[in-house]
Amino acid sequence: MTKIAQPDHPIHDLLTRRWSPYAFDDRPVSKDDALALFEAARWAASSYNEQPWRFVAALRTNREGFERILSCLLEANQQWARHAGLLALGCIRTTFSRNGKPNRVALHDLGLAAASLTFEATARGLYVHQMAGVDLDKARQTFNVPDGFEVATGIAVGYRKPEEQITGDYRERDTAARPRKPLHEFVFDGDWESPAAFLD
Ligand SMILES: Cc1cc2nc3c(=O)[nH]c(=O)nc-3n(C[C@H](O)[C@H](O)[C@H](O)COP(=O)(O)O)c2cc1C
């Protein structure tokens, strides 16, 4: 499978197997899997243990709920995300409940929760494709998101189509290379952009 990461240094198998497919195969995600994904998200670290993440989520077996989330995605994302087995919107509480001050790392914490959800999914043979392409105003209105909370991302989870069954544009995308910056471009010490000593 061309999509499996070819790391420069050995990493856990779960990390190499994760990638973001476009061609989902309509198979439903089970309730048990869905529970496990959000349980995994629940145990993520967060600043002051605020747990600022919130999710609006529906299994594709819940047609109405699934369609409501789907309708909040940008058109290009709707095209492929409609074949996922579970859709979610990742949201944040923008202030700390302990003192009402802005939580500048809430989005970071949502990302951690989404990462936990993603690797739990990978371990279960599921794939996750996250999206910035969400109609935020529509999502806010559709789900009555109150002040103090923001919709941030879309999350599609499902089973991917085997390569040989994918047609058109998505086949190209789902077999494309996965370019990555080398470590020395983003791990520094001393001066900015000076590669960290341990990279040698
Ligand atoms: C926060 C976030 C937003 C993304 N937004 C979109 C999106 O709106 N549409 C899309 O097709 N892919 C989106 N992606 C998927 C990225 O393009 C993908 O993760 C990246 O190209 C790396 O590929 P890989 O996940 O297969 O390693 C997003 C990923 C993340 C983490």
The ligand as a MOL file (V3000), in Angstrom:
LIG
                    3D

  0  0  0     0  0            999 V3000
M  V30 BEGIN CTAB
M  V30 COUNTS 31 33 0 0 0
M  V30 BEGIN ATOM
M  V30 1 C -7.1430 20.3380 10.4310 0
M  V30 2 C -7.1560 19.6820 9.0680 0
M  V30 3 C -7.9310 20.2130 8.0550 0
M  V30 4 C -8.0200 19.5840 6.8170 0
M  V30 5 N -8.9000 20.0700 5.8780 0
M  V30 6 C -9.1430 19.3450 4.7620 0
M  V30 7 C -10.2220 19.6990 3.9130 0
M  V30 8 O -11.0120 20.6190 4.1650 0
M  V30 9 N -10.4110 18.9500 2.7850 0
M  V30 10 C -9.5990 17.8990 2.4770 0
M  V30 11 O -9.8210 17.2620 1.4530 0
M  V30 12 N -8.5830 17.5110 3.3000 0
M  V30 13 C -8.3430 18.2010 4.4280 0
M  V30 14 N -7.3730 17.7940 5.3220 0
M  V30 15 C -6.5330 16.6200 5.0140 0
M  V30 16 C -5.1060 17.0180 4.6880 0
M  V30 17 O -5.0470 17.5260 3.3640 0
M  V30 18 C -4.1800 15.8060 4.8800 0
M  V30 19 O -4.1630 15.4370 6.2310 0
M  V30 20 C -2.7500 16.1320 4.4300 0
M  V30 21 O -2.6820 16.3300 3.0380 0
M  V30 22 C -1.7790 15.0250 4.8010 0
M  V30 23 O -2.1970 13.7980 4.2640 0
M  V30 24 P -2.3810 12.4910 5.1920 0
M  V30 25 O -3.3620 12.8610 6.2940 0
M  V30 26 O -2.9250 11.4580 4.2760 0
M  V30 27 O -1.0430 12.1720 5.7690 0
M  V30 28 C -7.2410 18.4210 6.5540 0
M  V30 29 C -6.4430 17.8950 7.5770 0
M  V30 30 C -6.4050 18.5020 8.8170 0
M  V30 31 C -5.5710 17.8790 9.9330 0
M  V30 END ATOM
M  V30 BEGIN BOND
M  V30 1 1 1 2
M  V30 2 1 2 3
M  V30 3 2 2 30
M  V30 4 2 3 4
M  V30 5 1 4 5
M  V30 6 1 4 28
M  V30 7 2 5 6
M  V30 8 1 6 7
M  V30 9 1 6 13
M  V30 10 2 7 8
M  V30 11 1 7 9
M  V30 12 1 9 10
M  V30 13 2 10 11
M  V30 14 1 10 12
M  V30 15 2 12 13
M  V30 16 1 13 14
M  V30 17 1 14 15
M  V30 18 1 14 28
M  V30 19 1 15 16
M  V30 20 1 16 17
M  V30 21 1 16 18
M  V30 22 1 18 19
M  V30 23 1 18 20
M  V30 24 1 20 21
M  V30 25 1 20 22
M  V30 26 1 22 23
M  V30 27 1 23 24
M  V30 28 2 24 25
M  V30 29 1 24 26
M  V30 30 1 24 27
M  V30 31 2 28 29
M  V30 32 1 29 30
M  V30 33 1 30 31
M  V30 END BOND
M  V30 END CTAB
M  END
